[in-house]
Amino acid sequence: MKIDPQLIAAAQCDGDGVPLAGRRGELAALRRAGYVDLSVGRIYEGHVNALQLVGRFGTAAQRETAHDDVAHGRLFGVWNTQDDEPVRIVADGARFGLVGAKSWASGAAFVTRPIVTAAWPDGSLQMCLVPMDAVAPAIDASAWQPHGMHDSQSYLVAFDGITLDAEGLVGGPGDYVRQPWFFGGAIRFTAVQTGGIERLVYETARYLAERGRDGDLVQNMRLGEMRVALRTAQHWLDAGADAWSAYDAAARDPNAHTDAARERAAEDVVETADGARIAIERAALEVIERAMRAVGARGLLEPLPFVRLVRDLEMYLRQPAPDAVIARVGRFAFAAASAQRSAASADDSGSGATRANASDAQASKR
Ligand SMILES: Cc1cc2nc3c(=O)[nH]c(=O)nc-3n(C[C@H](O)[C@H](O)[C@H](O)COP(=O)(O)OP(=O)(O)OC[C@H]3O[C@@H](n4cnc5c(N)ncnc54)[C@H](O)[C@@H]3O)c2cc1C
């Protein structure tokens, strides 16, 4: 798979895993990749994620090697989703053997530097950087007959018999699931999804205009609703970029921040990414429904792009634990309401005290 060199350059990050292009720049690049092709976007998102993980948790030597790998055009990825037999680590002195398989390993046939999560005996997760070109694990593409996202080549990869040395381990146990990066990182795939939404809106408008159907009031209204949904998605991405930028600033400012301020910024990152997931999924589903109505059955014939765009977007909308995400947003809502109630009752008792003081003053005048 060919990825635009400009996008590859935009994936660079600093030693804290913060994108050099800035949070908005990072999301714009992901959105652009998704617009070109959602499978390209999926692969690119994994590449960006892995480089940020190496940036944040890797050693200086690992960061340098990663930089060199990227310069040589090697693609990174993150393979976390488990198969029936999750990947485990069996330590033997200074060597670390892997046992088990990963499903949904996007770019299995061409990503050469995946971060593969593997469980230590106590169940904690370890990031392992597996040099696919050197160790050649067994790749099984036979079950890959997806509804969409075919070109992401998200196959099953078995790691049995592969051993790594300490240089192959990135960070320590549990680093992969640290917050706000783990939940908050979801903003990246919502940016790719937004690129897919944008493409579908563009192709629908083009299809209608080319057939002289753009003057029709109902089609105009449909396009209007699609554009509003697209812009809703974009506003959520902007909110995600702002929340991440605020967190980066709080985490880096040795004077102005307190742990509580940093914690609040981290919570905001998670809540905003969660909200973006829900809102952008809804925006995508609205756009898909309207696009299908707008182009009709004739528009769903290939080689027109709609069948593929819709199938890819429908497939890529399926991301981990959506029910848990909306339930977490619900908990944020309860916490916010409780904080509001506490603030209101503090205000009430404050103004009660003020009223009491005022009547004392009146009494003393009399
Ligand atoms: C094209 C594509 C490429 C991917 N590439 C990668 C990759 O490179 N690396 C990687 O790590 N992953 C990858 N994934 C996997 C992805 O990150 C998710 O893990 C996966 O999409 C979730 O699958 P699912 O919808 O079947 O999940 P499920 O978690 O099974 O969710 C399905 C439904 O069940 C609900 N649910 C979840 N858990 C429970 C429960 N315990 N009890 C009851 N209900 C539950 C969910 O809320 C949801 O409604 C990829 C996915 C896609 C679609």
The ligand as an SDF file (V2000), in Angstrom:
LIG
                    3D

 53 58  0  0  0  0  0  0  0  0999 V2000
  -11.1730   -2.6130    9.2720 C   0  0  0  0  0  0  0  0  0  0  0  0
  -10.7090   -2.8300   10.6570 C   0  0  0  0  0  0  0  0  0  0  0  0
   -9.3480   -2.8800   10.9260 C   0  0  0  0  0  0  0  0  0  0  0  0
   -8.9100   -3.1160   12.2320 C   0  0  0  0  0  0  0  0  0  0  0  0
   -7.5510   -3.1400   12.4550 N   0  0  0  0  0  0  0  0  0  0  0  0
   -7.1080   -3.3280   13.7050 C   0  0  0  0  0  0  0  0  0  0  0  0
   -5.6970   -3.3280   13.9880 C   0  0  0  0  0  0  0  0  0  0  0  0
   -4.8440   -3.1300   13.1050 O   0  0  0  0  0  0  0  0  0  0  0  0
   -5.3040   -3.5430   15.2530 N   0  0  0  0  0  0  0  0  0  0  0  0
   -6.1950   -3.7820   16.2550 C   0  0  0  0  0  0  0  0  0  0  0  0
   -5.7770   -3.9740   17.3880 O   0  0  0  0  0  0  0  0  0  0  0  0
   -7.5260   -3.8120   16.0270 N   0  0  0  0  0  0  0  0  0  0  0  0
   -7.9920   -3.5830   14.7780 C   0  0  0  0  0  0  0  0  0  0  0  0
   -9.3420   -3.6020   14.5380 N   0  0  0  0  0  0  0  0  0  0  0  0
  -10.2490   -4.0620   15.6080 C   0  0  0  0  0  0  0  0  0  0  0  0
  -10.9560   -2.9150   16.2970 C   0  0  0  0  0  0  0  0  0  0  0  0
  -10.0420   -2.1250   16.9510 O   0  0  0  0  0  0  0  0  0  0  0  0
  -12.0030   -3.4550   17.2500 C   0  0  0  0  0  0  0  0  0  0  0  0
  -11.4450   -4.2700   18.2060 O   0  0  0  0  0  0  0  0  0  0  0  0
  -13.0490   -4.1970   16.5650 C   0  0  0  0  0  0  0  0  0  0  0  0
  -13.4640   -3.4950   15.4180 O   0  0  0  0  0  0  0  0  0  0  0  0
  -14.2340   -4.3720   17.4690 C   0  0  0  0  0  0  0  0  0  0  0  0
  -14.9370   -5.4190   16.9220 O   0  0  0  0  0  0  0  0  0  0  0  0
  -16.4220   -5.6820   17.2110 P   0  0  0  0  0  0  0  0  0  0  0  0
  -17.2610   -4.5600   16.7030 O   0  0  0  0  0  0  0  0  0  0  0  0
  -16.7210   -7.0460   16.6970 O   0  0  0  0  0  0  0  0  0  0  0  0
  -16.3870   -5.5980   18.8000 O   0  0  0  0  0  0  0  0  0  0  0  0
  -17.2280   -6.0550   20.0250 P   0  0  0  0  0  0  0  0  0  0  0  0
  -16.4120   -5.5770   21.1580 O   0  0  0  0  0  0  0  0  0  0  0  0
  -17.5970   -7.5130   19.9730 O   0  0  0  0  0  0  0  0  0  0  0  0
  -18.5120   -5.1680   19.8900 O   0  0  0  0  0  0  0  0  0  0  0  0
  -19.7200   -5.5650   19.2600 C   0  0  0  0  0  0  0  0  0  0  0  0
  -20.8850   -5.1270   20.1100 C   0  0  0  0  0  0  0  0  0  0  0  0
  -20.8560   -5.8210   21.3780 O   0  0  0  0  0  0  0  0  0  0  0  0
  -20.7960   -4.8960   22.4550 C   0  0  0  0  0  0  0  0  0  0  0  0
  -19.9490   -5.4990   23.5020 N   0  0  0  0  0  0  0  0  0  0  0  0
  -18.6000   -5.3950   23.6380 C   0  0  0  0  0  0  0  0  0  0  0  0
  -18.1910   -6.0990   24.7160 N   0  0  0  0  0  0  0  0  0  0  0  0
  -19.3070   -6.6710   25.2530 C   0  0  0  0  0  0  0  0  0  0  0  0
  -19.5350   -7.5220   26.3650 C   0  0  0  0  0  0  0  0  0  0  0  0
  -18.5230   -7.9220   27.1480 N   0  0  0  0  0  0  0  0  0  0  0  0
  -20.7940   -7.9080   26.6360 N   0  0  0  0  0  0  0  0  0  0  0  0
  -21.8140   -7.5060   25.8320 C   0  0  0  0  0  0  0  0  0  0  0  0
  -21.6700   -6.7110   24.7600 N   0  0  0  0  0  0  0  0  0  0  0  0
  -20.4230   -6.3050   24.4690 C   0  0  0  0  0  0  0  0  0  0  0  0
  -20.2170   -3.6260   21.8630 C   0  0  0  0  0  0  0  0  0  0  0  0
  -20.5630   -2.4680   22.5980 O   0  0  0  0  0  0  0  0  0  0  0  0
  -20.8480   -3.6460   20.4730 C   0  0  0  0  0  0  0  0  0  0  0  0
  -22.1680   -3.1590   20.5410 O   0  0  0  0  0  0  0  0  0  0  0  0
   -9.8370   -3.3270   13.2690 C   0  0  0  0  0  0  0  0  0  0  0  0
  -11.2020   -3.2390   13.0010 C   0  0  0  0  0  0  0  0  0  0  0  0
  -11.6450   -2.9920   11.7160 C   0  0  0  0  0  0  0  0  0  0  0  0
  -13.1260   -2.9190   11.4660 C   0  0  0  0  0  0  0  0  0  0  0  0
  1  2  1  0
  2  3  1  0
  2 52  2  0
  3  4  2  0
  4  5  1  0
  4 50  1  0
  5  6  2  0
  6  7  1  0
  6 13  1  0
  7  8  2  0
  7  9  1  0
  9 10  1  0
 10 11  2  0
 10 12  1  0
 12 13  2  0
 13 14  1  0
 14 15  1  0
 14 50  1  0
 15 16  1  0
 16 17  1  0
 16 18  1  0
 18 19  1  0
 18 20  1  0
 20 21  1  0
 20 22  1  0
 22 23  1  0
 23 24  1  0
 24 25  2  0
 24 26  1  0
 24 27  1  0
 27 28  1  0
 28 29  2  0
 28 30  1  0
 28 31  1  0
 31 32  1  0
 32 33  1  0
 33 34  1  0
 33 48  1  0
 34 35  1  0
 35 36  1  0
 35 46  1  0
 36 37  1  0
 36 45  1  0
 37 38  2  0
 38 39  1  0
 39 40  1  0
 39 45  2  0
 40 41  1  0
 40 42  2  0
 42 43  1  0
 43 44  2  0
 44 45  1  0
 46 47  1  0
 46 48  1  0
 48 49  1  0
 50 51  2  0
 51 52  1  0
 52 53  1  0
M  END
$$$$
